[in-house]
Amino acid sequence: QVQLVESGGGLVQPGGSLRLSCAASRSGFINGHVGWYRQAPGKQRELVARITTNGTTNYRQSVKGRFTISRDNPKNTLYLQMNSLKPEDTAVYYCNSPSSTVSWGQGTQVTVSS
């Protein structure tokens, strides 16, 4: 089973930036269909961004132009660069594969507040 570890979250002011990382324990996992999800308190988990095997990216409308998903396959690491952060981006962020039944990691908390 693939182990996923998210990191890079923290407290940031509106308009600030953060870069999240997702480390996968299995070589090659990040090269597949993977994405970033987020879950705010009392809300359902939602897909924020994804990248397919061929490199195609898709973003939730609310983050288009602000977030960028990328990966470093040799390092088995997925990234989410988040710019121009807004309070509504506050949530726990997770990585996973929309095409697999991989167990969720603990996520990393992102808090956007002044």
C-alpha angles and dihedrals in degrees: 000000000000117000117213124199121187123198143159101073125130146126116312135168121245109280092028130120139236134180116213124201131202118196118198122202095213121072112239098021094108090052090067133069103311138154151169123259132185136200126195121199110284092006134105120256111263135194111246104177138351140188124203131216092266093049100259112149131206129187137195108255093243093060101039112128092016106061129053125192119204141152143212105213097190088055094043088230132138121201138200116195109199120193133173090023120201131201089250088064089070109121145103108281123214136181125216144129120276087206099051142058096234117154116256122250124225093269128219124263119238116190121183111191142131 
